[in-house]
Each structure stands twice: as structure tokens, then as C-alpha cells.
């Protein structure tokens, strides 16, 4: 209603796959639904030391995302917002990848490398969901699958808070997808896409760090499995970034090289 009232639309263009203006503030509803689920069902006293920093990250994403959806932020300003999220997660919430558990024959990681790897992981995952949000229902559906996958593991491992994060975000997305499947009546925008990336980055880092140590459901080589769960958005993002860099362009510059663009150009529809 707000988007229609204020005429806050995502307009058709050369890189867009829709032919009519579509409201782009779906991320607002996703954010509100997610926050309500987490705040209502979390025992904040048990996890307050990390919970407050997650909330801070989600609020940063919300304000940068909403401004980008309405006024179009420059890539540099958007990157600064993402770096603020990275800094909060690493230096305040202590979300770090410290061990690869034998993946690529690597075990414990030097602290400096740990910060670099973790920061790179968060940035790539955040941008992955933002960049694949080009087809009706794609980013939302993939994020539902990944959040449910991580959430189920954490639930079976009795890691209730992170299970709640995964399930709450998946539930919020499922409500949004009712209006986002083709033909979409609303888009998640950068607010929803970056929020999806941040939530999945938190879940995959927690999965990598605790999967093998779980007393109830230990999993070997958690980095490989975590990458596998996020494979579709990660591979597409890394492939597109590599192509742009090889052509002497910024990895954040727009184009039509994503897998969903290539499939649409070959005659596939949104539903296919």
C-alpha cells in the first residue's frame, strides 16, 4: 500500500525482466515479519551477548536497503553499509571462521586469515542473494530452502536460537512469496535481498564452526556442506564477479550475465 501510494516502483529497463512498474518495498514486510518472529520467541537473556549485535546488523541493512530501494544508493555507499555489517558481525558478535576441518586439507586458520576469509564470506553471501534477485520468486525460494536446511540442523543439534533465526526468516519469506511468484505483485528489493544474505551468512558461519562439534548430530567437512547448501547463489555470483573483473570492470557493475538472464534470453519463462 505504501509503495503504491508513494509510487515507489521498480521501473522496467534494459536489464530488467519485468515489463510494468512493480512495487519494490517487499523487504519492509520481510524485515517486520522476521523481527517479530525472532523477538517474540527468543529468550534474549540466554543469547543477549550476540543477539543485540545481530539486531544491530539487521537494522543497518534495513536503513541502507530502504534508502537504496527508494533513492538508489551508489555502489560505494552500499558497500560501506555492508562493511558496517561485516565489522559488527566479526568484531562484536565474534562470528569468525576459525577452522576448515580438513576441507582443502586446511584445519586451523591464522587469525589474520580468519578475519579476511570471514569478511569475504559475509560480503559474497550478502551480494549473492542481492544479485540473483532478478526472476520472480528466485531469491526468496532459494533463501527459504537454505534457511530451512540450516534451521533444521540447528534444531536437531539443540542450537535453538540459530534454528529460530532460520525458521523465522523462512516463514517471513514464505508469506512474501505469495505475492512474489510470477507474475510478481511486489519485489523484495535490496532490503529483502541483503537481509536474506546476512541471515544466511550468519547461519553458514555458525554451521561451519559448530557442525563437527555437535554432540547430537556431528557433521564432517562442514565448510564443503555449507558451500553446497549455498551453491547456486554463490557460484553464480563468483562467476559473474570473475567475468566483470576479467573485462576490467568493477565486480559490482550491472550487466545481464547472471544465469537467470541467460535462461530468459534462451526463451525460458519466470515459472520455468
Buried (B, 14 or more C-beta within 10 A) or exposed (E): EEBEEEEBBBEEEEEEBBEEBBBBBBBBBBBEBBBEBBEEEBEEEEBEEBBEBBBBBBEBBBEBBBBBBBEEBEEEEBBEBBEBBBBBBBEBBEBBBBBBBBBEEEEEBEEEEBBEBBBEBBBBBBBBBBBBBBBBBBBBBBBBBBBBBBBBBBBEBEBBBBBBBBBBBBBBBBEBBEBBBBEBEBBBBBBBBBBBBBBBBBBBBBBBBBBBEBEEBEBEBBBBBBBEBBEBBBEBBEEBBEEBEEEEEEBBEEEBEBBBBEBBEEEEEBEE
